[in-house]
Amino acid sequence: MLDIRKNQEFATYESVIKRSDIETAKEIVYGKGGLAKGEDNANWVKSTMRRLENTFDQETIKQIRMDCQCGYGMDEKLTLVKELASTASNLAEFASSEKAESAGLFYRDGVLHLQFLFCPCPILADVDRLDTNTWCQCTTGYSKVLFEKAFDCKVDVELLKSIKMGDDICLMKIIPQDKKWK
């Protein structure tokens, strides 16, 4: 079974090391003197976000968190997205089926969107509210990996709304970089 906390600790540690050093990674993940190790998931998420935000600029934070996507349920979602992509010649067709709509996909104003009516992040189950979108950038990383594999091209993902920040839905723009998907 996936231990989401251990997974997030490891991913965050590795991602911070890529952009800094081992000591910074230890402090971000475990807190000064390892004090964060004893925190429950909700408090650990919030304290880790604060440590990231006090150490790095917004773009670096986004990249760190995007690297932290856990891949939870990826195979099943990838199968669905590849199936939808195999029968579509553009994004409007891709998002027009009942299957696509039930998966939260829709196409509006020339842009593909992915929405969730609930927070899809398992480690945030006990988090009531987040003050920033730092933690949610993990979901943009997850979606980037998912759609890049399905579309076989680079994809940009932009977080527009987050339930954990008080929005009614989680909403992202999915922007493939291949002409086929324009």
TIRO-2110 file (N, C-alpha, C; in Angstrom, 1 decimal):
// TIRO-2110
0.8, -1.2, 0.0, N, 1, A
0.0, 0.0, 0.0, CA, 1, A
0.9, 1.3, 0.0, C, 1, A
0.4, 2.3, -0.7, N, 2, A
1.2, 3.5, -0.8, CA, 2, A
1.1, 4.3, 0.5, C, 2, A
2.3, 4.6, 1.0, N, 3, A
2.4, 5.5, 2.2, CA, 3, A
2.7, 6.9, 1.7, C, 3, A
1.6, 7.6, 1.5, N, 4, A
1.7, 8.9, 0.9, CA, 4, A
2.6, 9.9, 1.6, C, 4, A
2.7, 9.8, 2.9, N, 5, A
3.6, 10.7, 3.7, CA, 5, A
5.0, 10.4, 3.3, C, 5, A
5.4, 9.1, 3.4, N, 6, A
6.8, 8.7, 3.1, CA, 6, A
7.1, 9.1, 1.6, C, 6, A
6.1, 8.9, 0.7, N, 7, A
6.3, 9.2, -0.7, CA, 7, A
6.6, 10.7, -0.8, C, 7, A
5.8, 11.5, -0.1, N, 8, A
5.9, 13.0, -0.3, CA, 8, A
7.2, 13.4, 0.4, C, 8, A
7.6, 12.8, 1.5, N, 9, A
8.8, 13.2, 2.2, CA, 9, A
10.0, 12.9, 1.2, C, 9, A
10.0, 11.7, 0.6, N, 10, A
11.1, 11.4, -0.3, CA, 10, A
11.1, 12.3, -1.5, C, 10, A
10.0, 12.5, -2.1, N, 11, A
9.9, 13.3, -3.4, CA, 11, A
10.3, 14.7, -3.1, C, 11, A
9.9, 15.3, -2.0, N, 12, A
10.2, 16.6, -1.6, CA, 12, A
11.7, 16.7, -1.4, C, 12, A
12.3, 15.8, -0.6, N, 13, A
13.7, 15.8, -0.3, CA, 13, A
14.5, 15.8, -1.6, C, 13, A
14.2, 14.8, -2.5, N, 14, A
14.9, 14.7, -3.7, CA, 14, A
14.8, 15.9, -4.6, C, 14, A
13.6, 16.5, -4.6, N, 15, A
13.4, 17.7, -5.5, CA, 15, A
14.2, 18.9, -4.9, C, 15, A
14.2, 19.1, -3.6, N, 16, A
14.9, 20.2, -3.0, CA, 16, A
16.4, 20.0, -3.2, C, 16, A
16.9, 18.8, -3.1, N, 17, A
18.3, 18.6, -3.3, CA, 17, A
18.7, 19.0, -4.7, C, 17, A
17.9, 18.8, -5.7, N, 18, A
18.2, 19.2, -7.1, CA, 18, A
18.4, 20.7, -7.2, C, 18, A
17.7, 21.4, -6.3, N, 19, A
17.8, 22.9, -6.4, CA, 19, A
18.5, 23.6, -5.3, C, 19, A
19.1, 22.7, -4.4, N, 20, A
19.8, 23.3, -3.2, CA, 20, A
20.8, 22.3, -2.7, C, 20, A
20.7, 21.8, -1.5, N, 21, A
21.7, 20.9, -0.9, CA, 21, A
21.0, 20.0, 0.1, C, 21, A
21.7, 19.1, 0.6, N, 22, A
21.2, 18.1, 1.6, CA, 22, A
20.7, 18.7, 2.9, C, 22, A
21.4, 19.6, 3.4, N, 23, A
21.0, 20.3, 4.7, CA, 23, A
19.7, 21.0, 4.5, C, 23, A
19.5, 21.7, 3.4, N, 24, A
18.3, 22.4, 3.1, CA, 24, A
17.1, 21.4, 2.9, C, 24, A
17.4, 20.4, 2.2, N, 25, A
16.4, 19.3, 2.0, CA, 25, A
15.9, 18.7, 3.3, C, 25, A
16.9, 18.4, 4.2, N, 26, A
16.5, 17.9, 5.5, CA, 26, A
15.7, 18.9, 6.3, C, 26, A
16.0, 20.1, 6.3, N, 27, A
15.3, 21.1, 7.1, CA, 27, A
13.9, 21.3, 6.5, C, 27, A
13.8, 21.3, 5.2, N, 28, A
12.5, 21.5, 4.5, CA, 28, A
11.5, 20.4, 4.9, C, 28, A
12.0, 19.1, 4.7, N, 29, A
11.2, 17.9, 4.9, CA, 29, A
10.9, 17.6, 6.4, C, 29, A
12.0, 17.7, 7.2, N, 30, A
11.9, 17.3, 8.6, CA, 30, A
11.8, 18.4, 9.6, C, 30, A
12.0, 19.6, 9.2, N, 31, A
12.1, 20.7, 10.2, CA, 31, A
13.4, 20.9, 10.9, C, 31, A
13.6, 21.9, 11.6, N, 32, A
14.8, 22.1, 12.4, CA, 32, A
14.9, 21.0, 13.4, C, 32, A
16.0, 20.4, 13.4, N, 33, A
16.3, 19.3, 14.4, CA, 33, A
15.3, 18.1, 14.2, C, 33, A
14.7, 18.0, 13.1, N, 34, A
13.8, 16.8, 12.8, CA, 34, A
12.4, 16.9, 13.5, C, 34, A
12.1, 18.1, 14.0, N, 35, A
10.9, 18.3, 14.8, CA, 35, A
9.6, 18.0, 14.0, C, 35, A
9.6, 18.1, 12.7, N, 36, A
8.4, 17.9, 11.9, CA, 36, A
8.1, 16.4, 11.7, C, 36, A
9.0, 15.5, 12.1, N, 37, A
8.8, 14.1, 11.9, CA, 37, A
7.6, 13.7, 12.8, C, 37, A
7.3, 14.3, 13.9, N, 38, A
6.2, 13.9, 14.8, CA, 38, A
4.9, 14.6, 14.4, C, 38, A
4.9, 15.4, 13.4, N, 39, A
3.6, 16.1, 13.1, CA, 39, A
2.7, 15.2, 12.3, C, 39, A
1.4, 15.4, 12.5, N, 40, A
0.4, 14.6, 11.7, CA, 40, A
0.5, 15.2, 10.3, C, 40, A
-0.1, 14.5, 9.3, N, 41, A
0.0, 14.9, 7.9, CA, 41, A
-0.5, 16.3, 7.7, C, 41, A
-1.6, 16.7, 8.2, N, 42, A
-2.1, 18.0, 8.0, CA, 42, A
-1.1, 19.1, 8.4, C, 42, A
-0.6, 19.0, 9.6, N, 43, A
0.4, 20.0, 10.1, CA, 43, A
1.7, 19.9, 9.4, C, 43, A
2.1, 18.7, 9.0, N, 44, A
3.4, 18.5, 8.3, CA, 44, A
3.3, 19.2, 6.9, C, 44, A
2.1, 19.0, 6.2, N, 45, A
1.9, 19.7, 4.9, CA, 45, A
2.1, 21.2, 5.1, C, 45, A
1.4, 21.8, 6.1, N, 46, A
1.4, 23.2, 6.3, CA, 46, A
2.8, 23.7, 6.7, C, 46, A
3.5, 23.0, 7.6, N, 47, A
4.8, 23.5, 8.0, CA, 47, A
5.8, 23.3, 6.8, C, 47, A
5.7, 22.2, 6.1, N, 48, A
6.6, 22.0, 4.9, CA, 48, A
6.4, 23.2, 3.9, C, 48, A
5.1, 23.5, 3.7, N, 49, A
4.9, 24.6, 2.7, CA, 49, A
5.5, 25.9, 3.2, C, 49, A
5.4, 26.2, 4.5, N, 50, A
6.0, 27.4, 5.1, CA, 50, A
7.5, 27.4, 4.9, C, 50, A
8.1, 26.2, 5.2, N, 51, A
9.6, 26.2, 5.0, CA, 51, A
10.0, 26.4, 3.6, C, 51, A
9.2, 25.8, 2.6, N, 52, A
9.5, 26.0, 1.2, CA, 52, A
9.4, 27.5, 0.9, C, 52, A
8.3, 28.1, 1.3, N, 53, A
8.0, 29.5, 1.0, CA, 53, A
9.0, 30.4, 1.6, C, 53, A
9.6, 30.1, 2.7, N, 54, A
10.6, 30.9, 3.4, CA, 54, A
12.0, 30.7, 2.8, C, 54, A
12.1, 29.7, 2.0, N, 55, A
13.5, 29.4, 1.4, CA, 55, A
13.6, 29.7, 0.0, C, 55, A
12.6, 29.5, -0.8, N, 56, A
12.7, 29.6, -2.3, CA, 56, A
11.7, 30.6, -2.9, C, 56, A
12.0, 31.0, -4.1, N, 57, A
11.1, 31.9, -4.9, CA, 57, A
10.0, 31.1, -5.4, C, 57, A
8.9, 31.7, -5.9, N, 58, A
7.7, 31.1, -6.3, CA, 58, A
7.9, 30.1, -7.5, C, 58, A
8.7, 30.4, -8.4, N, 59, A
8.9, 29.5, -9.6, CA, 59, A
9.7, 28.3, -9.1, C, 59, A
10.7, 28.4, -8.2, N, 60, A
11.4, 27.2, -7.7, CA, 60, A
10.4, 26.4, -6.9, C, 60, A
9.6, 27.0, -6.1, N, 61, A
8.7, 26.2, -5.3, CA, 61, A
7.7, 25.4, -6.2, C, 61, A
7.3, 26.1, -7.2, N, 62, A
6.4, 25.4, -8.2, CA, 62, A
7.0, 24.2, -8.8, C, 62, A
8.3, 24.3, -9.2, N, 63, A
9.0, 23.2, -9.8, CA, 63, A
9.3, 22.1, -8.7, C, 63, A
9.6, 22.5, -7.5, N, 64, A
9.8, 21.5, -6.5, CA, 64, A
8.5, 20.7, -6.3, C, 64, A
7.4, 21.4, -6.1, N, 65, A
6.1, 20.7, -5.9, CA, 65, A
5.7, 19.9, -7.1, C, 65, A
5.9, 20.4, -8.3, N, 66, A
5.5, 19.6, -9.5, CA, 66, A
6.3, 18.3, -9.5, C, 66, A
7.5, 18.3, -9.1, N, 67, A
8.3, 17.1, -9.0, CA, 67, A
7.8, 16.1, -8.0, C, 67, A
6.9, 16.5, -7.1, N, 68, A
6.5, 15.7, -6.0, CA, 68, A
5.2, 14.9, -6.3, C, 68, A
4.8, 14.9, -7.5, N, 69, A
3.6, 14.2, -7.8, CA, 69, A
3.8, 12.7, -7.5, C, 69, A
2.9, 12.0, -6.9, N, 70, A
3.1, 10.7, -6.4, CA, 70, A
2.7, 9.6, -7.4, C, 70, A
2.1, 9.9, -8.5, N, 71, A
1.7, 8.9, -9.4, CA, 71, A
0.5, 8.0, -9.0, C, 71, A
-0.1, 8.4, -7.9, N, 72, A
-1.2, 7.6, -7.3, CA, 72, A
-2.4, 7.4, -8.4, C, 72, A
-2.6, 6.2, -8.7, N, 73, A
-3.7, 5.9, -9.7, CA, 73, A
-3.4, 6.2, -11.1, C, 73, A
-2.1, 6.5, -11.4, N, 74, A
-1.7, 7.0, -12.7, CA, 74, A
-2.0, 6.0, -13.9, C, 74, A
-1.8, 4.7, -13.7, N, 75, A
-2.0, 3.8, -14.8, CA, 75, A
-3.4, 3.8, -15.3, C, 75, A
-4.4, 3.8, -14.4, N, 76, A
-5.8, 3.8, -14.7, CA, 76, A
-6.2, 5.0, -15.5, C, 76, A
-5.7, 6.2, -15.0, N, 77, A
-6.0, 7.4, -15.6, CA, 77, A
-5.3, 7.6, -17.0, C, 77, A
-4.1, 7.1, -17.1, N, 78, A
-3.4, 7.1, -18.3, CA, 78, A
-4.1, 6.3, -19.4, C, 78, A
-4.6, 5.1, -19.0, N, 79, A
-5.3, 4.3, -19.9, CA, 79, A
-6.5, 5.0, -20.5, C, 79, A
-7.2, 5.7, -19.7, N, 80, A
-8.4, 6.4, -20.1, CA, 80, A
-8.0, 7.6, -21.0, C, 80, A
-7.0, 8.4, -20.6, N, 81, A
-6.6, 9.6, -21.4, CA, 81, A
-6.1, 9.1, -22.7, C, 81, A
-5.3, 8.0, -22.8, N, 82, A
-4.8, 7.5, -24.1, CA, 82, A
-5.9, 7.1, -25.0, C, 82, A
-6.9, 6.4, -24.4, N, 83, A
-8.0, 6.0, -25.1, CA, 83, A
-8.8, 7.1, -25.8, C, 83, A
-9.0, 8.2, -25.0, N, 84, A
-9.7, 9.4, -25.5, CA, 84, A
-8.8, 10.0, -26.6, C, 84, A
-7.5, 10.1, -26.4, N, 85, A
-6.6, 10.7, -27.4, CA, 85, A
-6.6, 9.9, -28.7, C, 85, A
-6.7, 8.6, -28.6, N, 86, A
-6.5, 7.8, -29.8, CA, 86, A
-7.7, 8.0, -30.8, C, 86, A
-8.8, 8.5, -30.3, N, 87, A
-10.0, 8.7, -31.2, CA, 87, A
-10.2, 10.2, -31.6, C, 87, A
-9.3, 11.0, -31.1, N, 88, A
-9.5, 12.5, -31.3, CA, 88, A
-8.5, 13.1, -32.2, C, 88, A
-8.9, 14.0, -33.0, N, 89, A
-8.0, 14.7, -33.9, CA, 89, A
-7.7, 16.1, -33.4, C, 89, A
-8.4, 16.6, -32.3, N, 90, A
-8.1, 17.9, -31.7, CA, 90, A
-8.6, 17.9, -30.3, C, 90, A
-8.4, 18.9, -29.6, N, 91, A
-8.8, 19.0, -28.2, CA, 91, A
-10.3, 19.0, -28.0, C, 91, A
-11.0, 19.7, -28.9, N, 92, A
-12.5, 19.7, -28.8, CA, 92, A
-13.0, 18.3, -28.8, C, 92, A
-12.6, 17.5, -29.8, N, 93, A
-13.0, 16.1, -29.9, CA, 93, A
-12.6, 15.3, -28.7, C, 93, A
-11.4, 15.5, -28.2, N, 94, A
-10.8, 14.8, -27.1, CA, 94, A
-11.7, 15.0, -25.9, C, 94, A
-12.2, 16.2, -25.6, N, 95, A
-13.0, 16.4, -24.4, CA, 95, A
-14.5, 16.3, -24.6, C, 95, A
-15.0, 15.9, -25.8, N, 96, A
-16.4, 15.9, -26.0, CA, 96, A
-17.2, 14.7, -25.7, C, 96, A
-16.5, 13.6, -25.4, N, 97, A
-17.2, 12.4, -25.0, CA, 97, A
-17.8, 12.4, -23.6, C, 97, A
-18.7, 11.5, -23.4, N, 98, A
-19.2, 11.3, -22.0, CA, 98, A
-18.2, 10.9, -21.1, C, 98, A
-17.3, 10.0, -21.5, N, 99, A
-16.2, 9.5, -20.7, CA, 99, A
-15.3, 10.6, -20.3, C, 99, A
-15.0, 11.5, -21.2, N, 100, A
-14.1, 12.7, -20.9, CA, 100, A
-14.8, 13.6, -19.9, C, 100, A
-16.0, 13.9, -20.1, N, 101, A
-16.8, 14.7, -19.2, CA, 101, A
-16.8, 14.1, -17.8, C, 101, A
-17.1, 12.8, -17.7, N, 102, A
-17.2, 12.2, -16.4, CA, 102, A
-15.8, 12.2, -15.7, C, 102, A
-14.7, 12.3, -16.5, N, 103, A
-13.4, 12.3, -15.9, CA, 103, A
-13.0, 13.8, -15.5, C, 103, A
-13.9, 14.7, -15.8, N, 104, A
-13.6, 16.1, -15.4, CA, 104, A
-13.0, 16.9, -16.5, C, 104, A
-12.9, 16.4, -17.7, N, 105, A
-12.4, 17.1, -18.9, CA, 105, A
-13.4, 18.0, -19.6, C, 105, A
-13.0, 19.2, -20.0, N, 106, A
-13.9, 19.9, -20.9, CA, 106, A
-13.1, 20.9, -21.7, C, 106, A
-13.6, 21.3, -22.8, N, 107, A
-13.0, 22.2, -23.7, CA, 107, A
-13.8, 23.5, -23.8, C, 107, A
-13.2, 24.7, -23.5, N, 108, A
-13.9, 25.9, -23.6, CA, 108, A
-12.9, 27.0, -24.0, C, 108, A
-13.4, 27.9, -24.9, N, 109, A
-12.6, 29.0, -25.4, CA, 109, A
-11.2, 28.6, -25.9, C, 109, A
-11.2, 27.5, -26.6, N, 110, A
-9.9, 27.0, -27.2, CA, 110, A
-8.9, 26.4, -26.2, C, 110, A
-9.4, 26.1, -25.0, N, 111, A
-8.5, 25.5, -24.0, CA, 111, A
-9.1, 24.3, -23.4, C, 111, A
-8.2, 23.3, -23.2, N, 112, A
-8.6, 22.0, -22.4, CA, 112, A
-8.5, 22.3, -20.9, C, 112, A
-9.5, 21.9, -20.2, N, 113, A
-9.6, 22.0, -18.8, CA, 113, A
-9.8, 20.7, -18.1, C, 113, A
-9.2, 20.6, -16.9, N, 114, A
-9.5, 19.4, -16.1, CA, 114, A
-9.9, 19.9, -14.7, C, 114, A
-11.1, 19.4, -14.3, N, 115, A
-11.6, 19.8, -13.0, CA, 115, A
-11.9, 18.6, -12.1, C, 115, A
-11.9, 18.9, -10.8, N, 116, A
-12.2, 17.9, -9.8, CA, 116, A
-13.2, 18.5, -8.9, C, 116, A
-14.3, 17.8, -8.5, N, 117, A
-15.3, 18.3, -7.6, CA, 117, A
-14.9, 18.0, -6.2, C, 117, A
-13.7, 17.4, -6.0, N, 118, A
-13.2, 17.1, -4.7, CA, 118, A
-11.7, 17.2, -4.8, C, 118, A
-11.0, 17.4, -3.7, N, 119, A
-9.5, 17.4, -3.7, CA, 119, A
-9.0, 16.0, -4.0, C, 119, A
-8.2, 15.8, -5.0, N, 120, A
-7.7, 14.5, -5.4, CA, 120, A
-6.5, 14.1, -4.6, C, 120, A
-5.9, 14.9, -3.8, N, 121, A
-4.7, 14.6, -3.1, CA, 121, A
-4.9, 13.9, -1.8, C, 121, A
-4.5, 12.6, -1.7, N, 122, A
-4.7, 11.9, -0.5, CA, 122, A
-4.1, 12.4, 0.8, C, 122, A
-3.0, 13.1, 0.7, N, 123, A
-2.4, 13.6, 1.9, CA, 123, A
-3.1, 14.8, 2.5, C, 123, A
-3.9, 15.4, 1.7, N, 124, A
-4.7, 16.6, 2.1, CA, 124, A
-6.0, 16.3, 2.7, C, 124, A
-6.3, 15.0, 2.9, N, 125, A
-7.6, 14.6, 3.4, CA, 125, A
-8.0, 15.3, 4.7, C, 125, A
-7.0, 15.5, 5.6, N, 126, A
-7.3, 16.1, 6.9, CA, 126, A
-6.9, 17.6, 7.0, C, 126, A
-6.6, 18.1, 5.8, N, 127, A
-6.3, 19.6, 5.8, CA, 127, A
-7.5, 20.3, 5.5, C, 127, A
-7.9, 21.2, 6.4, N, 128, A
-9.1, 22.0, 6.2, CA, 128, A
-8.9, 23.1, 5.1, C, 128, A
-7.9, 23.8, 5.2, N, 129, A
-7.7, 24.9, 4.2, CA, 129, A
-6.2, 25.2, 4.1, C, 129, A
-5.8, 25.6, 2.9, N, 130, A
-4.4, 26.0, 2.6, CA, 130, A
-4.4, 27.5, 2.3, C, 130, A
-3.4, 28.2, 2.7, N, 131, A
-3.3, 29.7, 2.5, CA, 131, A
-2.7, 30.0, 1.1, C, 131, A
-1.9, 29.1, 0.6, N, 132, A
-1.4, 29.3, -0.8, CA, 132, A
-1.5, 28.1, -1.6, C, 132, A
-1.2, 28.2, -2.9, N, 133, A
-1.4, 27.0, -3.8, CA, 133, A
-0.1, 26.2, -3.9, C, 133, A
0.9, 26.5, -3.0, N, 134, A
2.1, 25.7, -3.0, CA, 134, A
1.9, 24.2, -3.1, C, 134, A
1.2, 23.7, -2.2, N, 135, A
1.0, 22.2, -2.1, CA, 135, A
0.4, 21.7, -3.4, C, 135, A
-0.6, 22.4, -3.9, N, 136, A
-1.4, 22.0, -5.0, CA, 136, A
-0.6, 21.9, -6.3, C, 136, A
0.6, 22.5, -6.3, N, 137, A
1.4, 22.4, -7.6, CA, 137, A
1.8, 20.9, -7.8, C, 137, A
1.7, 20.1, -6.8, N, 138, A
2.0, 18.7, -7.0, CA, 138, A
1.0, 18.1, -8.0, C, 138, A
-0.3, 18.6, -7.9, N, 139, A
-1.3, 18.1, -8.9, CA, 139, A
-1.1, 18.6, -10.3, C, 139, A
-0.5, 19.8, -10.4, N, 140, A
-0.2, 20.2, -11.8, CA, 140, A
1.0, 19.3, -12.4, C, 140, A
1.9, 18.9, -11.5, N, 141, A
3.0, 18.0, -11.9, CA, 141, A
2.4, 16.7, -12.3, C, 141, A
1.4, 16.2, -11.6, N, 142, A
0.8, 14.9, -11.9, CA, 142, A
0.1, 15.0, -13.3, C, 142, A
-0.7, 16.1, -13.4, N, 143, A
-1.4, 16.3, -14.7, CA, 143, A
-0.4, 16.4, -15.9, C, 143, A
0.7, 17.1, -15.6, N, 144, A
1.7, 17.3, -16.7, CA, 144, A
2.2, 15.9, -17.2, C, 144, A
2.6, 15.1, -16.2, N, 145, A
3.1, 13.8, -16.5, CA, 145, A
2.0, 12.9, -17.3, C, 145, A
0.8, 13.0, -16.7, N, 146, A
-0.3, 12.2, -17.3, CA, 146, A
-0.5, 12.6, -18.8, C, 146, A
-0.7, 13.9, -19.0, N, 147, A
-1.0, 14.3, -20.4, CA, 147, A
0.2, 14.3, -21.3, C, 147, A
1.4, 14.5, -20.8, N, 148, A
2.6, 14.3, -21.7, CA, 148, A
2.7, 12.9, -22.2, C, 148, A
2.4, 11.9, -21.3, N, 149, A
2.5, 10.5, -21.7, CA, 149, A
1.3, 10.2, -22.7, C, 149, A
0.2, 10.7, -22.5, N, 150, A
-1.0, 10.4, -23.3, CA, 150, A
-0.9, 11.1, -24.7, C, 150, A
-0.4, 12.4, -24.7, N, 151, A
-0.4, 13.2, -25.9, CA, 151, A
1.0, 13.0, -26.6, C, 151, A
2.0, 12.4, -26.0, N, 152, A
3.3, 12.2, -26.5, CA, 152, A
3.9, 13.6, -27.0, C, 152, A
3.8, 14.6, -26.1, N, 153, A
4.4, 15.9, -26.4, CA, 153, A
4.5, 16.6, -25.1, C, 153, A
5.2, 17.7, -25.1, N, 154, A
5.3, 18.6, -23.9, CA, 154, A
3.9, 19.2, -23.6, C, 154, A
3.6, 19.4, -22.4, N, 155, A
2.3, 19.9, -21.9, CA, 155, A
2.6, 20.9, -20.8, C, 155, A
2.0, 22.1, -20.8, N, 156, A
2.0, 23.0, -19.7, CA, 156, A
0.7, 22.9, -19.0, C, 156, A
0.8, 23.0, -17.7, N, 157, A
-0.4, 22.9, -16.8, CA, 157, A
-0.4, 24.1, -15.9, C, 157, A
-1.6, 24.7, -15.8, N, 158, A
-1.7, 25.9, -15.0, CA, 158, A
-2.9, 25.7, -14.0, C, 158, A
-2.6, 25.8, -12.7, N, 159, A
-3.6, 25.7, -11.7, CA, 159, A
-4.5, 27.0, -11.7, C, 159, A
-5.8, 26.8, -11.8, N, 160, A
-6.7, 28.0, -11.8, CA, 160, A
-7.5, 28.1, -10.5, C, 160, A
-7.9, 27.0, -9.9, N, 161, A
-8.7, 26.9, -8.7, CA, 161, A
-8.2, 25.7, -7.9, C, 161, A
-8.5, 25.9, -6.5, N, 162, A
-8.1, 24.8, -5.6, CA, 162, A
-9.2, 24.8, -4.5, C, 162, A
-9.8, 23.6, -4.3, N, 163, A
-10.8, 23.4, -3.3, CA, 163, A
-10.2, 23.7, -1.9, C, 163, A
-9.0, 23.3, -1.7, N, 164, A
-8.3, 23.5, -0.4, CA, 164, A
-7.9, 25.0, -0.1, C, 164, A
-8.1, 25.8, -1.1, N, 165, A
-7.9, 27.2, -1.0, CA, 165, A
-9.2, 28.0, -0.9, C, 165, A
-10.3, 27.2, -0.9, N, 166, A
-11.6, 27.8, -0.7, CA, 166, A
-12.4, 27.9, -2.0, C, 166, A
-11.9, 27.4, -3.1, N, 167, A
-12.7, 27.4, -4.4, CA, 167, A
-13.7, 26.3, -4.4, C, 167, A
-14.7, 26.4, -5.2, N, 168, A
-15.7, 25.3, -5.3, CA, 168, A
-15.2, 24.1, -6.0, C, 168, A
-14.2, 24.2, -6.8, N, 169, A
-13.6, 23.0, -7.6, CA, 169, A
-12.1, 23.2, -7.6, C, 169, A
-11.4, 22.1, -8.0, N, 170, A
-10.0, 22.2, -8.4, CA, 170, A
-10.1, 22.3, -9.9, C, 170, A
-9.3, 23.2, -10.5, N, 171, A
-9.4, 23.5, -12.0, CA, 171, A
-8.0, 23.8, -12.5, C, 171, A
-7.7, 23.1, -13.6, N, 172, A
-6.4, 23.3, -14.3, CA, 172, A
-6.6, 23.5, -15.8, C, 172, A
-5.8, 24.3, -16.4, N, 173, A
-5.7, 24.4, -17.8, CA, 173, A
-4.6, 23.4, -18.3, C, 173, A
-4.9, 22.6, -19.3, N, 174, A
-4.0, 21.7, -19.9, CA, 174, A
-3.6, 22.2, -21.3, C, 174, A
-2.3, 22.5, -21.5, N, 175, A
-1.9, 23.2, -22.7, CA, 175, A
-0.9, 22.3, -23.5, C, 175, A
-1.3, 21.5, -24.4, N, 176, A
-0.3, 20.7, -25.1, CA, 176, A
0.5, 21.6, -26.1, C, 176, A
1.8, 21.2, -26.3, N, 177, A
2.6, 22.0, -27.1, CA, 177, A
2.8, 21.5, -28.6, C, 177, A
2.0, 20.4, -28.9, N, 178, A
2.1, 19.9, -30.2, CA, 178, A
1.0, 20.5, -31.1, C, 178, A
1.3, 20.8, -32.3, N, 179, A
0.3, 21.4, -33.2, CA, 179, A
-1.0, 20.6, -33.4, C, 179, A
-0.9, 19.3, -33.3, N, 180, A
-2.0, 18.4, -33.4, CA, 180, A
-3.1, 18.8, -32.4, C, 180, A
-2.7, 19.2, -31.2, N, 181, A
-3.6, 19.4, -30.2, CA, 181, A
-4.0, 20.9, -30.0, C, 181, A
-3.8, 21.7, -31.0, N, 182, A
-4.1, 23.1, -31.0, CA, 182, A
-5.6, 23.3, -31.4, C, 182, A
END
